[in-house]
Amino acid sequence: MRWERATTVVRVFCLLLAAGSFGVAWRLTWIGAHGIDDVPPPFTLAAGLTGIGFLCVAAIGRYPTPAMDKHGKS
């Protein structure tokens, strides 16, 4: 596994996706708390973890990619 450097555009895009993911997680929590619909906890957890992942890429500036061997296979 290799860590590639993310460009500025990718970092900004990941920051926007992180904000959107946290917004979805908050909205799902709000819907469940108000009894509008029964939202399963894995959906809220998945949205929150996705937001954390995108936020890490935006903050650290690197993301993992598979390492290639000398024959071009991963």
Phi and psi restraints in degrees (value plus and minus 20) as a CYANA .aco file:
   2 ARG   PHI    -135.8   -95.8
   2 ARG   PSI     131.1   171.1
   3 TRP   PHI    -126.4   -86.4
   3 TRP   PSI      92.7   132.7
   4 GLU   PHI    -109.1   -69.1
   4 GLU   PSI     131.5   171.5
   5 ARG   PHI    -105.6   -65.6
   5 ARG   PSI     112.5   152.5
   6 ALA   PHI    -107.6   -67.6
   6 ALA   PSI     119.1   159.1
   7 THR   PHI     -94.7   -54.7
   7 THR   PSI     150.5   190.5
   8 THR   PHI     -83.2   -43.2
   8 THR   PSI     -58.8   -18.8
   9 VAL   PHI     -83.6   -43.6
   9 VAL   PSI     -62.5   -22.5
  10 VAL   PHI     -84.7   -44.7
  10 VAL   PSI     -60.5   -20.5
  11 ARG   PHI     -85.4   -45.4
  11 ARG   PSI     -61.1   -21.1
  12 VAL   PHI     -87.1   -47.1
  12 VAL   PSI     -62.0   -22.0
  13 PHE   PHI     -81.8   -41.8
  13 PHE   PSI     -61.8   -21.8
  14 CYS   PHI     -85.9   -45.9
  14 CYS   PSI     -55.3   -15.3
  15 LEU   PHI     -84.6   -44.6
  15 LEU   PSI     -61.5   -21.5
  16 LEU   PHI     -85.9   -45.9
  16 LEU   PSI     -60.9   -20.9
  17 LEU   PHI     -85.7   -45.7
  17 LEU   PSI     -56.0   -16.0
  18 ALA   PHI     -84.1   -44.1
  18 ALA   PSI     -64.1   -24.1
  19 ALA   PHI     -82.4   -42.4
  19 ALA   PSI     -61.4   -21.4
  20 GLY   PHI     -84.8   -44.8
  20 GLY   PSI     -60.6   -20.6
  21 SER   PHI     -86.4   -46.4
  21 SER   PSI     -61.4   -21.4
  22 PHE   PHI     -86.0   -46.0
  22 PHE   PSI     -54.9   -14.9
  23 GLY   PHI     -84.6   -44.6
  23 GLY   PSI     -60.8   -20.8
  24 VAL   PHI     -85.2   -45.2
  24 VAL   PSI     -62.9   -22.9
  25 ALA   PHI     -82.4   -42.4
  25 ALA   PSI     -62.5   -22.5
  26 TRP   PHI     -84.4   -44.4
  26 TRP   PSI     -63.0   -23.0
  27 ARG   PHI     -85.1   -45.1
  27 ARG   PSI     -61.1   -21.1
  28 LEU   PHI     -84.2   -44.2
  28 LEU   PSI     -59.0   -19.0
  29 THR   PHI     -83.7   -43.7
  29 THR   PSI     -62.5   -22.5
  30 TRP   PHI     -83.6   -43.6
  30 TRP   PSI     -63.1   -23.1
  31 ILE   PHI     -82.6   -42.6
  31 ILE   PSI     -63.7   -23.7
  32 GLY   PHI     -87.3   -47.3
  32 GLY   PSI     -57.1   -17.1
  33 ALA   PHI     -90.5   -50.5
  33 ALA   PSI     -52.0   -12.0
  34 HIS   PHI    -108.3   -68.3
  34 HIS   PSI     -21.6    18.4
  35 GLY   PHI      54.2    94.2
  35 GLY   PSI      -3.9    36.1
  36 ILE   PHI     -87.1   -47.1
  36 ILE   PSI     -62.8   -22.8
  37 ASP   PHI    -171.3  -131.3
  37 ASP   PSI     135.4   175.4
  38 ASP   PHI    -108.0   -68.0
  38 ASP   PSI      84.8   124.8
  39 VAL   PHI    -116.9   -76.9
  39 VAL   PSI      99.2   139.2
  40 PRO   PHI     -84.2   -44.2
  40 PRO   PSI     119.8   159.8
  41 PRO   PHI     -77.0   -37.0
  41 PRO   PSI     -52.9   -12.9
  42 PRO   PHI     -81.4   -41.4
  42 PRO   PSI     -48.8    -8.8
  43 PHE   PHI     -87.3   -47.3
  43 PHE   PSI     -64.5   -24.5
  44 THR   PHI     -86.1   -46.1
  44 THR   PSI     -61.7   -21.7
  45 LEU   PHI     -83.7   -43.7
  45 LEU   PSI     -62.7   -22.7
  46 ALA   PHI     -83.3   -43.3
  46 ALA   PSI     -62.0   -22.0
  47 ALA   PHI     -84.6   -44.6
  47 ALA   PSI     -60.7   -20.7
  48 GLY   PHI     -87.1   -47.1
  48 GLY   PSI     -62.5   -22.5
  49 LEU   PHI     -87.6   -47.6
  49 LEU   PSI     -55.1   -15.1
  50 THR   PHI     -83.4   -43.4
  50 THR   PSI     -62.2   -22.2
  51 GLY   PHI     -81.7   -41.7
  51 GLY   PSI     -61.0   -21.0
  52 ILE   PHI     -84.5   -44.5
  52 ILE   PSI     -60.7   -20.7
  53 GLY   PHI     -82.3   -42.3
  53 GLY   PSI     -67.1   -27.1
  54 PHE   PHI     -85.2   -45.2
  54 PHE   PSI     -56.7   -16.7
  55 LEU   PHI     -85.8   -45.8
  55 LEU   PSI     -57.5   -17.5
  56 CYS   PHI     -84.5   -44.5
  56 CYS   PSI     -61.6   -21.6
  57 VAL   PHI     -84.5   -44.5
  57 VAL   PSI     -60.9   -20.9
  58 ALA   PHI     -86.5   -46.5
  58 ALA   PSI     -58.7   -18.7
  59 ALA   PHI     -99.5   -59.5
  59 ALA   PSI     -64.3   -24.3
  60 ILE   PHI     -99.8   -59.8
  60 ILE   PSI     -58.6   -18.6
  61 GLY   PHI      66.5   106.5
  61 GLY   PSI      -6.6    33.4
  62 ARG   PHI    -156.2  -116.2
  62 ARG   PSI     133.0   173.0
  63 TYR   PHI    -161.6  -121.6
  63 TYR   PSI     127.9   167.9
  64 PRO   PHI     -98.9   -58.9
  64 PRO   PSI     121.6   161.6
  65 THR   PHI    -153.8  -113.8
  65 THR   PSI     133.8   173.8
  66 PRO   PHI     -86.4   -46.4
  66 PRO   PSI     120.6   160.6
  67 ALA   PHI     -98.5   -58.5
  67 ALA   PSI     117.8   157.8
  68 MET   PHI    -115.8   -75.8
  68 MET   PSI     119.9   159.9
  69 ASP   PHI    -106.0   -66.0
  69 ASP   PSI    -196.4  -156.4
  70 LYS   PHI     -91.1   -51.1
  70 LYS   PSI     -31.2     8.8
  71 HIS   PHI    -117.1   -77.1
  71 HIS   PSI     -17.6    22.4
  72 GLY   PHI      65.9   105.9
  72 GLY   PSI      -8.2    31.8
  73 LYS   PHI    -124.6   -84.6
  73 LYS   PSI     128.5   168.5
